[in-house]
Amino acid sequence: MKKFVYLFIGGKPPADPAEGKKAMAAWEAWFGMLGESLVDMGSILGDRNTVGAPAATNVTGYTVVQAADMQAAMALAKNCPLGPGESLEVLEAMPPQM
């Protein structure tokens, strides 16, 4: 199995506690659907700073999964509960080349 990183881009915190509970329930359901493919639930990312060139994207979180190939990783990502203006990038985590 290969590892894939899901990078979540964009999004805003919920406007109120009820909206937050609804969003959290949707995310928990999706994580449950990932089952044994879920390697690392990841985290929401906060403040940032940049070394070198300016950041290219507004990454707001990540998750790590395992899948046979990119097609399988994309299939796992399909039901992700993204909100308006949010996106998910799927990147294969390549082993170091020595």
MMTF fields as JSON, N, C-alpha, C and O atoms, coordinates in Angstrom:
{
  "mmtfVersion": "1.0.0",
  "mmtfProducer": "UNKNOWN",
  "numBonds": 391,
  "numAtoms": 392,
  "numGroups": 98,
  "numChains": 1,
  "numModels": 1,
  "chainsPerModel": [1],
  "groupsPerChain": [98],
  "chainIdList": ["A"],
  "bondAtomList": [4, 2, 8, 6, 12, 10, 16, 14, 20, 18, 24, 22, 28, 26, 32, 30, 36, 34, 40, 38, 44, 42, 48, 46, 52, 50, 56, 54, 60, 58, 64, 62, 68, 66, 72, 70, 76, 74, 80, 78, 84, 82, 88, 86, 92, 90, 96, 94, 100, 98, 104, 102, 108, 106, 112, 110, 116, 114, 120, 118, 124, 122, 128, 126, 132, 130, 136, 134, 140, 138, 144, 142, 148, 146, 152, 150, 156, 154, 160, 158, 164, 162, 168, 166, 172, 170, 176, 174, 180, 178, 184, 182, 188, 186, 192, 190, 196, 194, 200, 198, 204, 202, 208, 206, 212, 210, 216, 214, 220, 218, 224, 222, 228, 226, 232, 230, 236, 234, 240, 238, 244, 242, 248, 246, 252, 250, 256, 254, 260, 258, 264, 262, 268, 266, 272, 270, 276, 274, 280, 278, 284, 282, 288, 286, 292, 290, 296, 294, 300, 298, 304, 302, 308, 306, 312, 310, 316, 314, 320, 318, 324, 322, 328, 326, 332, 330, 336, 334, 340, 338, 344, 342, 348, 346, 352, 350, 356, 354, 360, 358, 364, 362, 368, 366, 372, 370, 376, 374, 380, 378, 384, 382, 388, 386],
  "bondOrderList": [1, 1, 1, 1, 1, 1, 1, 1, 1, 1, 1, 1, 1, 1, 1, 1, 1, 1, 1, 1, 1, 1, 1, 1, 1, 1, 1, 1, 1, 1, 1, 1, 1, 1, 1, 1, 1, 1, 1, 1, 1, 1, 1, 1, 1, 1, 1, 1, 1, 1, 1, 1, 1, 1, 1, 1, 1, 1, 1, 1, 1, 1, 1, 1, 1, 1, 1, 1, 1, 1, 1, 1, 1, 1, 1, 1, 1, 1, 1, 1, 1, 1, 1, 1, 1, 1, 1, 1, 1, 1, 1, 1, 1, 1, 1, 1, 1],
  "groupList": [{"groupName": "MET", "atomNameList": ["N", "CA", "C", "O"], "elementList": ["N", "C", "C", "O"], "formalChargeList": [0, 0, 0, 0], "bondAtomList": [1, 0, 2, 1, 3, 2], "bondOrderList": [1, 1, 2], "singleLetterCode": "M", "chemCompType": "L-PEPTIDE LINKING"}, {"groupName": "LYS", "atomNameList": ["N", "CA", "C", "O"], "elementList": ["N", "C", "C", "O"], "formalChargeList": [0, 0, 0, 0], "bondAtomList": [1, 0, 2, 1, 3, 2], "bondOrderList": [1, 1, 2], "singleLetterCode": "K", "chemCompType": "L-PEPTIDE LINKING"}, {"groupName": "PHE", "atomNameList": ["N", "CA", "C", "O"], "elementList": ["N", "C", "C", "O"], "formalChargeList": [0, 0, 0, 0], "bondAtomList": [1, 0, 2, 1, 3, 2], "bondOrderList": [1, 1, 2], "singleLetterCode": "F", "chemCompType": "L-PEPTIDE LINKING"}, {"groupName": "VAL", "atomNameList": ["N", "CA", "C", "O"], "elementList": ["N", "C", "C", "O"], "formalChargeList": [0, 0, 0, 0], "bondAtomList": [1, 0, 2, 1, 3, 2], "bondOrderList": [1, 1, 2], "singleLetterCode": "V", "chemCompType": "L-PEPTIDE LINKING"}, {"groupName": "TYR", "atomNameList": ["N", "CA", "C", "O"], "elementList": ["N", "C", "C", "O"], "formalChargeList": [0, 0, 0, 0], "bondAtomList": [1, 0, 2, 1, 3, 2], "bondOrderList": [1, 1, 2], "singleLetterCode": "Y", "chemCompType": "L-PEPTIDE LINKING"}, {"groupName": "LEU", "atomNameList": ["N", "CA", "C", "O"], "elementList": ["N", "C", "C", "O"], "formalChargeList": [0, 0, 0, 0], "bondAtomList": [1, 0, 2, 1, 3, 2], "bondOrderList": [1, 1, 2], "singleLetterCode": "L", "chemCompType": "L-PEPTIDE LINKING"}, {"groupName": "ILE", "atomNameList": ["N", "CA", "C", "O"], "elementList": ["N", "C", "C", "O"], "formalChargeList": [0, 0, 0, 0], "bondAtomList": [1, 0, 2, 1, 3, 2], "bondOrderList": [1, 1, 2], "singleLetterCode": "I", "chemCompType": "L-PEPTIDE LINKING"}, {"groupName": "GLY", "atomNameList": ["N", "CA", "C", "O"], "elementList": ["N", "C", "C", "O"], "formalChargeList": [0, 0, 0, 0], "bondAtomList": [1, 0, 2, 1, 3, 2], "bondOrderList": [1, 1, 2], "singleLetterCode": "G", "chemCompType": "PEPTIDE LINKING"}, {"groupName": "PRO", "atomNameList": ["N", "CA", "C", "O"], "elementList": ["N", "C", "C", "O"], "formalChargeList": [0, 0, 0, 0], "bondAtomList": [1, 0, 2, 1, 3, 2], "bondOrderList": [1, 1, 2], "singleLetterCode": "P", "chemCompType": "L-PEPTIDE LINKING"}, {"groupName": "ALA", "atomNameList": ["N", "CA", "C", "O"], "elementList": ["N", "C", "C", "O"], "formalChargeList": [0, 0, 0, 0], "bondAtomList": [1, 0, 2, 1, 3, 2], "bondOrderList": [1, 1, 2], "singleLetterCode": "A", "chemCompType": "L-PEPTIDE LINKING"}, {"groupName": "ASP", "atomNameList": ["N", "CA", "C", "O"], "elementList": ["N", "C", "C", "O"], "formalChargeList": [0, 0, 0, 0], "bondAtomList": [1, 0, 2, 1, 3, 2], "bondOrderList": [1, 1, 2], "singleLetterCode": "D", "chemCompType": "L-PEPTIDE LINKING"}, {"groupName": "GLU", "atomNameList": ["N", "CA", "C", "O"], "elementList": ["N", "C", "C", "O"], "formalChargeList": [0, 0, 0, 0], "bondAtomList": [1, 0, 2, 1, 3, 2], "bondOrderList": [1, 1, 2], "singleLetterCode": "E", "chemCompType": "L-PEPTIDE LINKING"}, {"groupName": "TRP", "atomNameList": ["N", "CA", "C", "O"], "elementList": ["N", "C", "C", "O"], "formalChargeList": [0, 0, 0, 0], "bondAtomList": [1, 0, 2, 1, 3, 2], "bondOrderList": [1, 1, 2], "singleLetterCode": "W", "chemCompType": "L-PEPTIDE LINKING"}, {"groupName": "SER", "atomNameList": ["N", "CA", "C", "O"], "elementList": ["N", "C", "C", "O"], "formalChargeList": [0, 0, 0, 0], "bondAtomList": [1, 0, 2, 1, 3, 2], "bondOrderList": [1, 1, 2], "singleLetterCode": "S", "chemCompType": "L-PEPTIDE LINKING"}, {"groupName": "ARG", "atomNameList": ["N", "CA", "C", "O"], "elementList": ["N", "C", "C", "O"], "formalChargeList": [0, 0, 0, 0], "bondAtomList": [1, 0, 2, 1, 3, 2], "bondOrderList": [1, 1, 2], "singleLetterCode": "R", "chemCompType": "L-PEPTIDE LINKING"}, {"groupName": "ASN", "atomNameList": ["N", "CA", "C", "O"], "elementList": ["N", "C", "C", "O"], "formalChargeList": [0, 0, 0, 0], "bondAtomList": [1, 0, 2, 1, 3, 2], "bondOrderList": [1, 1, 2], "singleLetterCode": "N", "chemCompType": "L-PEPTIDE LINKING"}, {"groupName": "THR", "atomNameList": ["N", "CA", "C", "O"], "elementList": ["N", "C", "C", "O"], "formalChargeList": [0, 0, 0, 0], "bondAtomList": [1, 0, 2, 1, 3, 2], "bondOrderList": [1, 1, 2], "singleLetterCode": "T", "chemCompType": "L-PEPTIDE LINKING"}, {"groupName": "GLN", "atomNameList": ["N", "CA", "C", "O"], "elementList": ["N", "C", "C", "O"], "formalChargeList": [0, 0, 0, 0], "bondAtomList": [1, 0, 2, 1, 3, 2], "bondOrderList": [1, 1, 2], "singleLetterCode": "Q", "chemCompType": "L-PEPTIDE LINKING"}, {"groupName": "CYS", "atomNameList": ["N", "CA", "C", "O"], "elementList": ["N", "C", "C", "O"], "formalChargeList": [0, 0, 0, 0], "bondAtomList": [1, 0, 2, 1, 3, 2], "bondOrderList": [1, 1, 2], "singleLetterCode": "C", "chemCompType": "L-PEPTIDE LINKING"}],
  "groupTypeList": [0, 1, 1, 2, 3, 4, 5, 2, 6, 7, 7, 1, 8, 8, 9, 10, 8, 9, 11, 7, 1, 1, 9, 0, 9, 9, 12, 11, 9, 12, 2, 7, 0, 5, 7, 11, 13, 5, 3, 10, 0, 7, 13, 6, 5, 7, 10, 14, 15, 16, 3, 7, 9, 8, 9, 9, 16, 15, 3, 16, 7, 4, 16, 3, 3, 17, 9, 9, 10, 0, 17, 9, 9, 0, 9, 5, 9, 1, 15, 18, 8, 5, 7, 8, 7, 11, 13, 5, 11, 3, 5, 11, 9, 0, 8, 8, 17, 0],
  "groupIdList": [1, 2, 3, 4, 5, 6, 7, 8, 9, 10, 11, 12, 13, 14, 15, 16, 17, 18, 19, 20, 21, 22, 23, 24, 25, 26, 27, 28, 29, 30, 31, 32, 33, 34, 35, 36, 37, 38, 39, 40, 41, 42, 43, 44, 45, 46, 47, 48, 49, 50, 51, 52, 53, 54, 55, 56, 57, 58, 59, 60, 61, 62, 63, 64, 65, 66, 67, 68, 69, 70, 71, 72, 73, 74, 75, 76, 77, 78, 79, 80, 81, 82, 83, 84, 85, 86, 87, 88, 89, 90, 91, 92, 93, 94, 95, 96, 97, 98],
  "secStructList": [7, 3, 3, 3, 3, 3, 3, 3, 3, 7, 7, 7, 7, 7, 1, 1, 2, 2, 2, 2, 2, 2, 2, 2, 2, 2, 2, 2, 2, 2, 2, 2, 2, 2, 4, 4, 4, 3, 3, 3, 3, 3, 3, 3, 7, 7, 7, 7, 7, 7, 1, 1, 1, 7, 7, 1, 1, 7, 3, 3, 3, 3, 3, 3, 3, 3, 3, 1, 1, 2, 2, 2, 2, 2, 2, 2, 2, 6, 6, 7, 7, 7, 7, 6, 6, 7, 3, 3, 3, 3, 3, 3, 3, 7, 7, 7, 7, 7],
  "xCoordList": [0.839, 0.0, 0.878, 1.947, 0.417, 1.101, 0.408, -0.758, 1.14, 0.552, 0.251, 0.987, -0.859, -1.277, -1.627, -2.202, -1.274, -1.586, -2.724, -2.662, -3.754, -4.848, -4.565, -4.484, -4.416, -4.243, -5.559, -6.092, -6.078, -7.324, -6.99, -6.14, -7.652, -7.346, -8.594, -9.664, -8.432, -9.537, -10.422, -10.124, -11.5, -12.456, -12.368, -11.366, -13.428, -13.525, -14.099, -14.835, -13.767, -14.365, -15.888, -16.397, -16.613, -18.08, -18.531, -17.874, -19.651, -20.174, -20.746, -20.717, -21.267, -21.858, -21.702, -21.36, -21.95, -21.766, -22.616, -22.151, -23.82, -24.673, -24.075, -24.058, -23.585, -22.946, -21.674, -21.362, -20.946, -19.73, -20.024, -19.293, -21.081, -21.459, -21.847, -21.481, -22.587, -23.015, -21.796, -21.698, -20.874, -19.663, -18.825, -18.326, -18.666, -17.867, -18.483, -17.758, -19.792, -20.465, -20.193, -19.964, -20.218, -19.948, -18.508, -18.259, -17.565, -16.164, -15.955, -15.241, -16.561, -16.422, -16.996, -16.431, -18.097, -18.693, -17.74, -17.563, -17.124, -16.199, -14.971, -14.542, -14.401, -13.25, -13.624, -12.812, -14.842, -15.313, -15.389, -15.08, -15.799, -15.885, -14.5, -14.372, -13.472, -12.114, -11.618, -10.755, -12.164, -11.828, -10.337, -9.628, -9.863, -8.457, -7.531, -6.311, -8.08, -7.244, -6.673, -5.669, -7.317, -6.878, -5.596, -5.581, -4.517, -3.225, -3.059, -2.63, -3.404, -3.264, -4.406, -4.486, -5.288, -6.41, -5.911, -6.615, -4.709, -4.119, -4.559, -4.819, -4.638, -4.906, -5.374, -5.108, -6.075, -6.344, -5.064, -4.435, -4.666, -3.433, -3.762, -4.698, -2.992, -3.235, -2.289, -2.036, -1.769, -0.875, 0.251, 0.693, 0.71, 1.787, 2.791, 2.508, 3.966, 5.017, 5.741, 5.603, 6.501, 7.125, 8.62, 9.049, 9.401, 10.819, 10.991, 10.516, 11.657, 11.829, 10.697, 10.198, 10.295, 9.248, 7.919, 7.698, 7.031, 5.715, 4.939, 5.098, 4.103, 3.286, 2.425, 1.889, 2.298, 1.536, 0.048, -0.779, -0.302, -1.695, -2.018, -1.131, -3.286, -3.75, -4.159, -5.342, -3.175, -3.458, -3.972, -3.35, -5.112, -5.722, -5.775, -6.194, -5.354, -5.347, -4.809, -4.565, -4.629, -4.144, -4.663, -5.064, -4.642, -4.955, -4.072, -3.749, -3.676, -2.867, -3.658, -4.19, -3.727, -4.406, -3.461, -2.417, -3.844, -3.127, -4.095, -5.271, -3.571, -4.39, -3.465, -2.255, -4.038, -3.252, -2.6, -1.47, -3.311, -2.796, -3.572, -4.478, -3.202, -3.837, -5.343, -6.123, -5.746, -7.172, -7.944, -9.028, -7.392, -8.046, -8.051, -9.029, -6.967, -6.906, -7.936, -8.556, -8.124, -9.132, -10.54, -11.407, -10.766, -12.085, -12.399, -13.54, -11.4, -11.607, -11.939, -12.681, -11.398, -11.584, -12.944, -13.37, -13.629, -14.861, -15.927, -16.591, -16.112, -17.187, -16.75, -17.472, -15.584, -15.089, -16.07, -16.484, -16.447, -17.452, -16.88, -16.854, -16.429, -15.886, -16.999, -18.115, -16.676, -17.621, -17.412, -16.529, -18.214, -18.075, -16.674, -16.162, -16.078, -14.762, -13.602, -12.453, -13.884, -12.823, -12.45, -13.27, -11.22, -10.785, -9.86, -9.409, -9.591, -8.736, -7.765, -8.179, -6.477, -5.45, -4.975, -4.804, -4.76, -4.277, -2.857, -2.612, -1.92, -0.502, 0.013, -0.248, 0.735, 1.358, 2.593, 3.417, 2.724, 3.894, 4.941, 4.812, 5.964, 6.993, 8.083, 8.479, 8.567, 9.672, 10.934, 11.132, 11.798, 13.022, 13.897, 13.978, 14.537, 15.441, 16.873, 17.359, 17.524, 18.903, 19.877, 21.078],
  "yCoordList": [-1.189, 0.0, 1.245, 1.271, 2.255, 3.542, 4.509, 4.326, 5.53, 6.565, 7.791, 8.135, 8.446, 9.662, 10.707, 10.398, 11.941, 13.058, 13.84, 14.219, 14.076, 14.943, 16.312, 16.455, 17.308, 18.682, 19.414, 19.475, 19.965, 20.711, 22.183, 22.72, 22.829, 24.21, 25.056, 24.709, 26.181, 27.114, 26.727, 25.806, 27.44, 27.173, 28.2, 28.899, 28.27, 29.201, 28.455, 27.482, 28.906, 28.269, 28.424, 29.392, 27.487, 27.576, 28.89, 29.416, 29.401, 30.686, 30.586, 31.564, 29.414, 29.254, 27.807, 26.942, 27.529, 26.168, 25.104, 23.979, 25.429, 24.445, 24.067, 22.892, 25.057, 24.793, 23.972, 23.086, 24.27, 23.523, 22.064, 21.185, 21.786, 20.401, 19.645, 18.483, 20.312, 19.675, 19.345, 18.252, 20.299, 20.083, 18.957, 18.105, 18.943, 17.906, 16.53, 15.556, 16.434, 15.152, 14.653, 13.461, 15.555, 15.168, 14.681, 13.692, 15.363, 14.947, 13.611, 12.751, 13.423, 12.157, 11.0, 9.907, 11.233, 10.192, 9.847, 8.674, 10.87, 10.621, 9.856, 8.898, 10.282, 9.554, 8.105, 7.208, 7.858, 6.496, 5.7, 4.509, 6.354, 5.683, 5.297, 4.332, 6.039, 5.72, 4.413, 3.746, 4.048, 2.764, 2.567, 3.467, 1.367, 1.016, 1.754, 1.667, 2.479, 3.273, 4.503, 5.068, 4.911, 6.101, 5.784, 4.917, 6.497, 6.325, 7.36, 7.038, 8.605, 9.715, 10.688, 11.265, 10.871, 11.79, 13.193, 13.973, 13.506, 14.792, 15.87, 15.61, 17.079, 18.219, 19.4, 19.494, 20.292, 21.615, 22.402, 22.289, 23.184, 23.966, 25.421, 25.995, 26.003, 27.375, 28.375, 28.347, 29.261, 30.321, 29.756, 28.625, 30.563, 30.123, 31.235, 32.415, 30.819, 31.716, 31.002, 29.786, 31.701, 31.096, 31.389, 32.511, 30.375, 30.527, 30.369, 29.388, 31.307, 31.227, 31.934, 32.96, 31.385, 31.99, 32.028, 31.217, 32.954, 33.017, 31.709, 31.019, 31.386, 30.177, 30.201, 31.244, 29.048, 28.959, 28.735, 29.103, 28.134, 27.827, 28.176, 28.484, 28.12, 28.358, 27.017, 26.766, 26.159, 24.844, 25.051, 25.752, 24.436, 24.618, 23.325, 23.346, 22.196, 20.938, 19.818, 19.988, 18.66, 17.487, 16.213, 16.197, 15.146, 13.784, 12.856, 13.165, 11.73, 10.743, 9.439, 8.952, 8.886, 7.611, 6.662, 7.068, 5.401, 4.44, 3.877, 3.646, 3.663, 3.141, 2.462, 2.688, 1.644, 0.908, 1.83, 1.59, 2.887, 3.798, 5.118, 5.279, 6.051, 7.371, 7.274, 7.999, 6.395, 6.239, 5.829, 6.351, 4.9, 4.456, 5.58, 5.744, 6.35, 7.479, 8.538, 9.131, 8.783, 9.749, 9.248, 10.035, 7.949, 7.382, 7.565, 7.862, 7.39, 7.603, 9.061, 9.346, 9.972, 11.411, 11.919, 12.993, 11.175, 11.666, 12.159, 13.154, 11.506, 11.874, 12.835, 13.031, 13.43, 14.378, 15.548, 16.1, 15.933, 16.995, 18.404, 19.166, 18.742, 20.079, 21.115, 20.853, 22.285, 23.39, 24.256, 23.98, 25.299, 26.209, 26.828, 27.295, 26.827, 27.422, 26.574, 27.011, 25.375, 24.505, 23.481, 23.117, 23.025, 21.977, 21.018, 21.296, 19.898, 18.866, 18.452, 18.057, 18.54, 18.062, 16.709, 16.506, 15.779, 14.441, 14.324, 14.502, 14.02, 13.896, 12.546, 12.135, 11.858, 10.605, 10.921, 11.746, 10.275, 10.435, 9.452, 8.242, 9.977, 9.134, 8.794, 9.648, 7.561, 7.216, 7.975, 8.287, 8.274, 9.009, 8.227, 7.001, 8.918, 8.315, 8.516, 9.644, 7.438, 7.551, 6.897, 6.895],
  "zCoordList": [0.0, 0.0, 0.0, 0.611, -0.683, -0.735, 0.228, 0.58, 0.641, 1.489, 0.647, -0.278, 0.996, 0.318, 1.36, 2.404, 1.062, 1.942, 1.312, 0.143, 2.091, 1.67, 2.271, 3.491, 1.424, 1.886, 1.701, 0.593, 2.776, 2.735, 2.565, 3.276, 1.631, 1.294, 1.43, 0.93, 2.121, 2.301, 3.458, 4.219, 3.571, 4.637, 5.746, 5.903, 6.498, 7.617, 8.817, 8.652, 10.012, 11.193, 11.165, 10.6, 11.763, 11.808, 12.453, 13.352, 11.98, 12.46, 13.868, 14.615, 14.242, 15.574, 16.025, 15.218, 17.316, 17.837, 17.132, 16.946, 16.748, 16.06, 14.716, 14.347, 13.986, 12.694, 12.903, 12.107, 13.973, 14.289, 14.591, 14.136, 15.35, 15.661, 14.394, 14.217, 13.52, 12.265, 11.399, 10.841, 11.296, 10.502, 11.1, 10.365, 12.414, 13.07, 12.862, 12.655, 12.912, 12.682, 11.265, 11.061, 10.29, 8.901, 8.749, 8.059, 9.386, 9.306, 10.007, 9.491, 11.167, 11.888, 11.069, 11.059, 10.393, 9.537, 8.399, 8.071, 7.793, 6.685, 7.165, 6.522, 8.303, 8.848, 9.117, 8.888, 9.602, 9.826, 8.536, 8.521, 7.448, 6.147, 5.621, 4.868, 6.009, 5.557, 6.165, 5.593, 7.323, 7.95, 8.13, 8.58, 7.771, 7.951, 6.997, 7.139, 6.029, 5.126, 5.83, 5.395, 6.915, 7.646, 8.408, 9.281, 8.069, 8.726, 9.831, 10.939, 9.518, 10.464, 10.19, 9.105, 11.169, 10.99, 10.659, 10.018, 11.092, 10.783, 11.744, 12.919, 11.232, 12.091, 11.261, 10.062, 11.93, 11.37, 11.57, 12.622, 10.601, 10.7, 11.022, 10.465, 11.917, 12.367, 11.732, 10.527, 12.577, 12.106, 11.267, 11.469, 10.322, 9.446, 9.247, 9.453, 8.841, 8.421, 7.31, 7.179, 6.512, 5.339, 5.317, 5.585, 4.999, 4.743, 3.24, 2.667, 2.595, 1.15, 0.424, 0.887, -0.709, -1.54, -0.791, 0.108, -1.146, -0.492, -0.681, -1.688, 0.299, 0.229, -1.03, -1.407, -1.672, -2.914, -2.667, -3.502, -1.53, -1.243, 0.207, 1.004, 0.521, 1.877, 2.483, 2.711, 2.74, 3.317, 4.736, 5.534, 5.045, 6.355, 7.17, 8.327, 6.58, 7.316, 6.451, 5.257, 7.084, 6.347, 6.993, 8.156, 6.205, 6.639, 5.824, 4.677, 6.39, 5.668, 5.58, 6.578, 4.373, 4.141, 3.418, 2.907, 3.388, 2.56, 1.532, 1.815, 0.336, -0.757, -1.761, -1.758, -2.6, -3.585, -4.607, -5.03, -5.005, -6.022, -5.955, -5.136, -6.824, -6.82, -7.072, -6.455, -7.961, -8.259, -7.006, -6.746, -6.234, -4.999, -3.96, -3.231, -3.888, -2.948, -3.321, -2.438, -4.603, -5.057, -4.728, -4.35, -4.87, -4.557, -3.073, -2.72, -2.196, -0.764, -0.459, 0.481, -1.242, -1.003, -1.462, -1.039, -2.311, -2.942, -1.981, -2.271, -0.859, 0.061, 1.156, 2.133, 1.003, 2.001, 2.11, 1.09, 3.338, 3.511, 3.371, 4.337, 2.183, 1.945, 1.94, 1.49, 2.445, 2.426, 1.197, 0.386, 1.051, -0.089, -0.132, 0.886, -1.292, -1.474, -0.965, -1.019, -0.475, 0.016, -1.041, -1.883, -0.992, -1.904, -1.167, -0.056, -1.799, -1.242, -2.332, -3.421, -2.043, -2.966, -2.483, -1.281, -3.401, -3.062, -3.599, -4.792, -2.695, -3.06, -2.599, -1.469, -3.456, -3.039, -2.196, -2.591, -1.045, -0.188, -0.684, -0.498, -1.308, -1.919, -0.907, -0.113, -0.929, -0.019, -0.414, -1.588, 0.576, 0.26, -0.718, -0.637, -1.623, -2.591, -2.091, -2.013, -1.762, -1.252, -2.178, -1.909]
}
